[in-house]
Amino acid sequence: MNTDELKRRAAEKAVELVQDGMIVGLGHGSTAHFAHVAIARRLQERSLKNILAVPCSRQVEAEARALGIPLTTLDEHPVVDVTIDGADEVDPRLNLIKGGGGALLREKVVAQASKQEIIIVDEGKLSPALGTRWALPVEVVPFGVAPVSAFIRSLGAEPVLRQKADGQPFVTDQGNYILDCRFGPMENPAEIARALCDRAGIVEHGLFIGLASMVIVGKADGVEVLTPSNSG
């Protein structure tokens, strides 16, 4: 079974949890896309009514408009009932690395504003420790790239400035750059998160510690639902 089918399974299971009248956060990325399609289908079928959605990126905003999903903003609705988003890596405690698509800042703002943060992944995203399979994205102001890079090296990682296909720096929706930092398996991701939060020039990082209410995993033999109470 291909990865897209696993993602679709997880997304459709998550969308079953969206109820009429909810404010819904729309995550960024290829897995979240399947949730957007499922939400749009439920709206068209009238099995879901009167929702408003907060997109986590400009790209998702455009996609949602094209799908006919009604949108709102955090200014209008600062509390989100449920957000459905993907992740790049998930550890046994349901901590996450996110930001492979470059929207980690807005994704974290929406996640922290959400009553429930539902993460959807294929089984290949499960990992024994964060950093085993994925570099950690760190969003930085362009002015601070050099000193922040030196600081991240002092923490034991090698930062690489993310670039577009034309060789120019990737620029986030907020006008910042991203350093992809390969730490290797992290024994204490919360400690790394604290160190990054304390450094001027770092806008946000892709460690989502203790934010996932539920992780829905698309697997070849079905769907597995992980929560903090039943995870490792």
NUNUPA-282433 format. One record per atom (N, C-alpha, C): residue in three letters; x, y, z. Coordinates in steps of 0.001 Angstrom, whole numbers, padded with zeros to 6 digits, always signed. Atoms other than C-alpha are relative to their C-alpha. Layout:
% residues N
ALAXYZ...
***
This chain:
% residues 232
MET+000851-001186+000000MET+000000+000000+000000MET+000890+001241+000000ASN-000876-001159+000076ASN+001449+003369-000960ASN-000242+000979+001143THR+000036-000929-001126THR+002127+006184+001492THR-001213+000916-000064ASP+001162-000891+000122ASP-000627+008433+000119ASP-001270-000663+000528GLU+001184+000700-000496GLU-003228+005795+000912GLU+000015-000060+001534LEU-000103+000009-001459LEU-001947+005547+004488LEU-000343+001381+000568LYS+000320-001364-000429LYS-002123+009327+004825LYS-001500+000259-000097ARG+001430-000219+000200ARG-005652+009362+003425ARG-000807-000696+001090ARG+000709+000733-001055ARG-006785+006713+005915ARG+000024+000781+001322ALA-000127-000751-001253ALA-005456+008727+008856ALA-000809+001285-000051ALA+000717-001267+000132ALA-006933+011974+007537ALA-001506-000191+000106GLU+001450+000203-000026GLU-010410+010573+007008GLU-000478-000408+001392LYS+000357+000336-001381LYS-010428+009090+010506LYS-000046+001261+000859ALA-000047-001236-000778ALA-009470+012479+011961ALA-001196+000891-000302VAL+001097-000889+000394VAL-012142+014346+010017VAL-001328-000484+000566GLU+001215+000493-000665GLU-014789+012092+011586GLU-000232+000707+001335LEU+000093-000649-001307LEU-014066+014004+014812LEU-000439+001459-000094VAL+000445-001384+000191VAL-015014+017382+013328VAL-001525+000039+000054GLN+001445-000078-000201GLN-018514+018404+014396GLN-000542+001343-000479ASP+000665-001232+000437ASP-021025+021011+013245ASP+000340+001152+000941GLY-000199-001212-000775GLY-020271+024549+014353GLY+001397+000209+000536MET-001354-000119-000547MET-016604+023961+015156MET+000843+001036-000748ILE-001105-000727+000604ILE-013675+026279+014518ILE+001121-001011-000180VAL-000910+001085+000352VAL-011165+024034+012752VAL+001308+000569-000540GLY-001306-000368+000532GLY-007439+024544+012262GLY+000394-000925-001134LEU-000420+000769+001177LEU-006176+023433+008853LEU+001515+000011-000083GLY-001448+000107+000031GLY-002606+022171+008948GLY+000569+000108-001398HIS-000741-000182+001245HIS+000025+022549+006261HIS+000726-001294-000344GLY-000791+001146+000418GLY+001546+019744+004226GLY-000809-001040-000749SER+000631+000985+000886SER+000820+016714+002093SER-001010-000874+000729THR+000957+000835-000729THR-000910+014709+004828THR-001234+000806+000371ALA+001135-000857-000344ALA-003079+017599+006020ALA-000890+000257-001209HIS+000794-000207+001216HIS-004174+018072+002412HIS-001139-001003-000103PHE+001054+001008+000077PHE-006117+014807+002597PHE-001138+000330+000972ALA+001048-000429-000936ALA-007980+016172+005634ALA-000820+001138-000592HIS+000736-001107+000619HIS-008884+019346+003741HIS-001000-000528-001024VAL+000885+000589+001018VAL-010324+017274+000913VAL-001179-000697+000673ALA+001072+000717-000699ALA-012321+015138+003371ALA-000986+000978+000645ILE+000886-001021-000582ILE-013691+018233+005154ILE-000873+000604-001092ALA+000766-000585+001108ALA-014731+019760+001828ALA-001085-000956-000481ARG+000996+000984+000437ARG-016486+016537+000847ARG-001164-000076+000984ARG+001074+000037-000994ARG-018419+016427+004120ARG-000872+001249-000075LEU+000789-001229+000153LEU-019475+020043+003633LEU-000915-000094-001219GLN+000802+000134+001217GLN-020664+019293+000108GLN-001148-000985+000194GLU+001028+001010-000254GLU-022588+016255+001330GLU-000998+000425+001082ARG+000824-000536-001100ARG-024090+018334+004166ARG+000009-000898+001229SER-000176+000759-001241SER-022915+015813+006747SER+000805+000807+001019LEU-000708-000935-000873LEU-020949+018729+008234LEU-000456+001402-000359LYS+000586-001322+000260LYS-022338+022240+008642LYS+000593+001046+000944ASN-000262-001186-000832ASN-021464+025688+009905ASN+001361+000000+000671ILE-001342-000114-000551ILE-017761+025224+010475ILE+000688+001230-000603LEU-000906-001011+000523LEU-015140+027933+010047LEU+001409-000515+000224ALA-001337+000572-000064ALA-011504+027119+009388ALA+001070+001084+000055VAL-001174-000869-000107VAL-008221+028795+010327VAL+001154-000690-000720PRO-001100+000637+000724PRO-005500+027992+007756PRO+001350+000335+000631CYS-001312-000177-000610CYS-001925+027544+008948CYS+001050+000570-000950SER-000941-000612+000939SER-000324+029030+005835SER-000789+000648-001123ARG+000630-000626+001165ARG-001059+031154+002808ARG-000365-001046-001045GLN+000288+001068+000957GLN-000856+028042+000650GLN-001272-000743+000386VAL+001199+000701-000468VAL-003473+026299+002787VAL-001227+000899-000141GLU+001121-000926+000182GLU-005665+029404+002699GLU-000512-000063-001434ALA+000406+000061+001405ALA-005669+029321-001111ALA-000656-001338-000323GLU+000566+001332+000246GLU-006337+025576-001142GLU-001404-000111+000580ALA+001304+000086-000649ALA-009221+025885+001310ALA-001049+000799-000766ARG+000946-000808+000793ARG-010845+028669-000718ARG-000416-000754-001262ALA+000304+000745+001227ALA-010600+026520-003857ALA-000922-001185+000287LEU+000834+001143-000382LEU-012247+023624-001981LEU-001364+000420+000548GLY+001277-000472-000519GLY-015067+025808-000694GLY-000145-000092+001505ILE+000035+000044-001463ILE-014124+025626+002992ILE-000061+001430+000524PRO+000103-001368-000503PRO-015301+028797+004797PRO+001098+000296+001021LEU-001166-000329-000801LEU-012439+030602+006514LEU-000277+001095+001016THR+000010-001067-000988THR-011892+032773+009549THR+001446+000248+000410THR-001342-000318-000473THR-008897+034172+011444THR+000064-000165+001514LEU-000167+000047-001451LEU-007464+033939+014938LEU-000428+001306+000656ASP+000518-001252-000555ASP-008381+037596+015412ASP-001495-000126+000293GLU+001447+000165-000173GLU-012028+036645+014969GLU-000334-001144+000959HIS+000236+001184-000845HIS-011783+033270+016760HIS+001334-000444+000601PRO-001311+000316-000585PRO-008735+033112+019049PRO+000092-001384+000633VAL+000012+001371-000512VAL-009781+029685+020382VAL-000505-000920-001106VAL+000315+000958+001059VAL-009808+026792+017906VAL-000453-001303+000670ASP+000519+001230-000605ASP-011885+023698+018701ASP+000899-001198-000276VAL-000838+001140+000362VAL-009758+021208+016830VAL+000847+000370-001210THR-000887-000164+001149THR-006768+021354+014509THR+000446-001375-000469ILE-000488+001240+000600ILE-005830+018546+012134ILE+001236+000353-000816ASP-001270-000356+000624ASP-002210+018658+011051ASP+000862-001247-000127GLY-000935+001096+000151GLY+000612+016398+009967GLY+001236+000213+000856ALA-001274-000131-000697ALA+004091+015845+011403ALA+001065-000730-000802ASP-001117+000643+000687ASP+007506+014897+010105ASP+000532-001199+000778GLU-000507+001080-000842GLU+008440+012697+013054GLU-000772+000019+001316VAL+000764+000143-001249VAL+006594+011391+016138VAL+000732-000983+000889ASP-000682+000915-000905ASP+008281+009910+019186ASP-001011-000757+000875PRO+000954+000802-000780PRO+006754+007393+021659PRO-000834+000806+000988ARG+000772-000844-000908ARG+005586+010241+023939ARG-000899+000982-000750LEU+000797-000853+000888LEU+003816+011923+021000LEU+000538+001420-000095ASN-000663-001241+000366ASN+006296+014764+020826ASN+000296-000046-001495LEU-000051-000079+001456LEU+006773+015971+017278LEU+001172+000852-000486ILE-000724-000969+000823ILE+009131+017483+014766ILE-000928+000381-001137LYS+000796-000538+001090LYS+007228+019718+012365LYS+000791+001114-000680GLY-000632-001105+000700GLY+008198+022308+009803GLY+000667-000363-001299GLY-000578+000384+001282GLY+009293+020301+006806GLY-000560+000802-001164GLY+000612-000820+001036GLY+006868+022355+004758GLY+000226+001487+000180GLY-000366-001398-000200GLY+008085+025620+006240GLY-001022+000845+000725ALA+001074-000777-000644ALA+004925+026637+008160ALA-000019-000184+001514LEU-000005+000393-001414LEU+006042+025703+011673LEU-000454+001101+000939LEU+000393-001081-000907LEU+005492+029149+013228LEU-001518+000125+000076ARG+001458-000110-000004ARG+001876+029503+012173ARG-000644-001278+000520GLU+000552+001263-000495GLU+001266+025815+012858GLU+000044-000055+001524LYS-000094+000051-001457LYS+002490+026201+016430LYS-000929+001008+000648VAL+000954-000978-000524VAL+000453+029377+016999VAL-001403-000605+000031VAL+001330+000597+000068VAL-002678+027527+015876VAL-000101-001186+000958ALA+000024+001150-000909ALA-001758+024384+017827ALA-000204+000453+001445GLN+000116-000468-001374GLN-001377+026351+021053GLN-001344+000674+000267ALA+001330-000601-000142ALA-004724+028059+020404ALA-001112-001042-000048SER+000989+001050+000248SER-006461+024688+019923SER-000323-000799+001263LYS+000407+000903-001080LYS-008472+022678+022424LYS+000502-001418-000256GLN-000520+001314+000383GLN-007444+019546+020515GLN+000927+000164-001191GLU-000942+000031+001116GLU-004405+019066+018288GLU+000107-001445-000459ILE+000006+001362+000529ILE-004943+015955+016164ILE+001045-000089-001109ILE-001089+000178+000955ILE-001869+014785+014282ILE-000268-001258-000820ILE+000225+001132+000899ILE-002216+012521+011256ILE+001306-000304-000737VAL-001250+000417+000632VAL+000713+010526+009897VAL-000160-001392-000599ASP-000151+001392+000393ASP+001597+007415+007993ASP+000985-000653+000968GLU-000787+000699-001006GLU+003383+004753+010013GLU+001503+000226-000139GLY-001419-000287+000195GLY+006760+005727+008537GLY+000486+001208+000785LYS-000390-001182-000767LYS+006708+008911+010639LYS+000235-000315+001483LEU-000251+000375-001389LEU+006889+007009+013937LEU+001485-000286+000182SER-001436+000063-000201SER+010358+007142+015434SER+000314-000304+001458PRO-000364+000254-001396PRO+012116+005875+018571PRO+000459+001252+000741ALA-000444-001258-000608ALA+013524+009375+019175ALA-000013+001084-001062LEU+000000-001113+000946LEU+013049+012757+017536LEU+001425+000288-000470GLY-001305-000264+000582GLY+015904+013613+015206GLY+000648-001211-000627THR-000553+001221+000578THR+016525+010008+014204THR-000078+000038-001521ARG+000242+000038+001451ARG+015069+010514+010735ARG-000140+001378-000618TRP+000350-001310+000538TRP+014505+014238+010389TRP+000842+001095+000637ALA-000661-001193-000533ALA+016448+017467+010758ALA-001051+000909+000632LEU+000912-000896-000699LEU+014896+020034+013092LEU-000025+001358-000690PRO+000090-001339+000584PRO+013627+023161+011292PRO-000022+001073+001099VAL-000045-001130-000926VAL+014434+026409+013120VAL-000181+001268-000828GLU+000294-001232+000744GLU+012914+029676+011859GLU+000757+001154+000640VAL-000859-001072-000503VAL+015279+032627+012182VAL-000221+001277-000805VAL+000045-001262+000737VAL+015242+036310+011286VAL+001232+000066-000892PRO-001151-000046+000897PRO+017514+036937+008281PRO+001215+000701+000605PHE-001075-000759-000633PHE+019583+039429+010328PHE+000868-000879+000894GLY-000713+000774-000998GLY+020582+036705+012780GLY+000491-001353-000439VAL-000317+001353+000455VAL+021416+033726+010588VAL+001385-000454+000456ALA-001367+000424-000332ALA+025192+033673+011215ALA+000178-000280+001492PRO-000176+000317-001436PRO+025189+034021+015046PRO-000895-001130+000482VAL+000871+001108-000400VAL+022207+031687+015400VAL+000586-001330-000472SER-000632+001229+000499SER+023971+029114+013231SER+001147-000432+000907ALA-001111+000312-000900ALA+027042+029336+015482ALA-000524-000547+001332PHE+000595+000473-001247PHE+024823+028900+018553PHE-000504-001432-000134ILE+000526+001355+000210ILE+023143+025821+017100ILE+001143-001006-000107ARG-001158+000900+000032ARG+026562+024322+016355ARG+000496-000297+001407SER-000451+000216-001378SER+027425+024806+020017SER-000886-000998+000731LEU+000911+000987-000590LEU+024403+022617+020845LEU+000219-001388-000578GLY-000337+001309+000540GLY+025833+019809+018728GLY-000642-000344-001322ALA+000653+000259+001292ALA+023902+020185+015463ALA+000673+000811-001091GLU-000513-000747+001138GLU+024914+021299+012007GLU-001167+000626-000758PRO+001104-000658+000689PRO+022501+023922+010608PRO+000300+000211-001480VAL-000102-000242+001436VAL+021885+024174+006866VAL-001130+000939-000390LEU+001015-000953+000435LEU+020085+027161+005397LEU-000862-000622-001087ARG+000901+000571+000996ARG+017015+025916+003532ARG-000056+000899-001234GLN+000005-000747+001255GLN+017035+026945-000122GLN-001088-000515-000933LYS+000929+000383+001060LYS+014601+026925-003009LYS+000782-000639-001147ALA-000640+000674+001132ALA+015306+025146-006286ALA+000972+000911-000745ASP-000870-000933+000707ASP+016881+028313-007696ASP+001213+000431+000820GLY-001143-000319-000830GLY+019407+028475-004863GLY-000190+001165+000946GLN+000293-001109-000902GLN+017786+031422-003113GLN-000563-000544+001317PRO+000528+000483-001275PRO+016857+031138+000572PRO-001512-000175-000041PHE+001433+000172-000204PHE+013441+029717+001356PHE-000464+001055+000993VAL+000530-001056-000865VAL+011340+032502+002897VAL-001379-000426+000497THR+001273+000401-000585THR+008477+031730+005293THR-001065+001070-000237ASP+001095-000961+000127ASP+005082+033415+005273ASP+000250+001254+000822GLN-000297-001153-000859GLN+006432+035722+007996GLN+001280+000710-000412GLY-001179-000691+000516GLY+009478+036714+005947GLY+001313-000440+000624ASN-001205+000494-000655ASN+012020+034612+007834ASN+000641-001138-000792TYR-000708+001126+000587TYR+014580+031948+006898TYR-000158-001233+000904ILE+000026+001234-000779ILE+014755+028318+008047ILE+001372-000670-000053LEU-001186+000846-000112LEU+017801+026448+009275LEU-000458-001422+000316ASP+000288+001410-000272ASP+017463+022666+009042ASP+001189-000567+000759CYS-001070+000317-000953CYS+019472+021351+011987CYS-000039-001478+000362ARG-000019+001443-000255ARG+020497+017720+012220ARG+000686-000270+001340PHE-000493+000301-001341PHE+020858+016860+015901PHE+000307-001481+000184GLY-000022+001417-000294GLY+020624+013108+015540GLY-001047-000309+001056PRO+001016+000345-000999PRO+018470+011190+018051PRO+000137+000853+001259MET-000011-000920-001139MET+017506+013580+020862MET-000396-000750+001270GLU+000332+000615-001281GLU+017676+012184+024383GLU-000978+000851+000794ASN+000858-000912-000748ASN+015966+015279+025789ASN-000444+001146-000906PRO+000423-001062+000919PRO+014092+017263+023097PRO-000528+001240+000717ALA+000510-001164-000728ALA+012454+019496+025725ALA+001132+000935+000407GLU-001154-000821-000369GLU+015895+020696+026848GLU+000502+000787-001201ILE-000403-000694+001227ILE+016838+021531+023261ILE-001006+001101-000329ALA+001035-000998+000266ALA+013523+023333+022830ALA+000195+001231+000879ARG-000202-001128-000910ARG+014199+025490+025901ARG+001206+000834-000412ALA-001200-000729+000410ALA+017696+026385+024701ALA-000274+000850-001238LEU+000317-000747+001225LEU+016373+027435+021283LEU-000919+001172+000296CYS+000934-001077-000334CYS+013555+029494+022814CYS+000700+001180+000654ASP-000686-001052-000734ASP+016063+031471+024868ASP+000929+000836-000867ARG-000989-000664+000851ARG+018169+032586+021899ARG-000645+001063-000886ALA+000479-001087+000866ALA+017507+035968+020259ALA+000331-000324-001453GLY-000171+000279+001425GLY+017080+035712+016502GLY-000747-001238-000453ILE+000817+001171+000305ILE+015250+032397+016691ILE-001454+000382+000220VAL+001413-000355-000085VAL+011599+033064+015939VAL-000799-001169+000575GLU+000687+001205-000472GLU+010373+029496+016498GLU+000768-001212-000480HIS-000632+001257+000391HIS+011497+025891+016237HIS-001079-001058-000197GLY+000972+001033+000367GLY+009833+022714+015006GLY-000190-001101+001010LEU+000299+000970-001052LEU+009805+020826+018306LEU-001353+000344+000612PHE+001334-000161-000582PHE+006173+020424+019364PHE-000075-000975+001178ILE-000111+000824-001200ILE+006455+019161+022927ILE-001321+000062+000775GLY+001216+000059-000799GLY+003284+018014+024678GLY-001204+000685-000611LEU+001109-000697+000654LEU+000966+019613+022104LEU-001001-000944-000657ALA+000903+000921+000708ALA-000534+016539+020427ALA-001003-000622+000967SER+001056+000654-000773SER-003870+015478+021911SER-000183-001441-000442MET+000248+001310+000608MET-004014+012487+019581MET+000858-000092-001254VAL-000701+000271+001255VAL-001913+010947+016827VAL-000713-001161-000673ILE+000687+001039+000764ILE-003789+008980+014175ILE+000962-000489-001081VAL-001023+000584+000855VAL-001521+006617+012275VAL-000650-000865-001066GLY+000446+000844+001097GLY-002391+005253+008858GLY+000972-001158-000190LYS-000838+001191+000103LYS-001105+001669+008674LYS-000563-000928-001065ALA+000432+000917+001053ALA-001290-001104+006112ALA-001190-000841+000441ASP+001095+000836-000489ASP-003667-003043+008354ASP-001118+000812+000656GLY+001071-000818-000553GLY-005877-000089+009328GLY+000507+001313+000559VAL-000340-001275-000621VAL-005694+002972+011550VAL+000205-000228+001483GLU-000264+000057-001434GLU-004152+003253+015013GLU-000118+001385+000590VAL+000193-001275-000689VAL-005157+006018+017414VAL+000838-000004+001263LEU-000875-000135-001166LEU-002495+007077+019923LEU-000382+001262+000777THR+000213-001147-000874THR-003147+009367+022875THR+001077-000018+001078PRO-001028+000008-001056PRO-000847+010447+025734PRO-000191-001123+001020SER+000258+001042-000985SER-002524+007830+027934SER+000343-001406-000475ASN-000281+001365+000489ASN-001898+004868+025638ASN+001286-000090-000817SER-001264+000010+000736SER+001409+005863+024034SER+001120-000412+000943GLY-001129+000403-000819GLY+004848+004878+025210GLY+000505+001091+000890
***
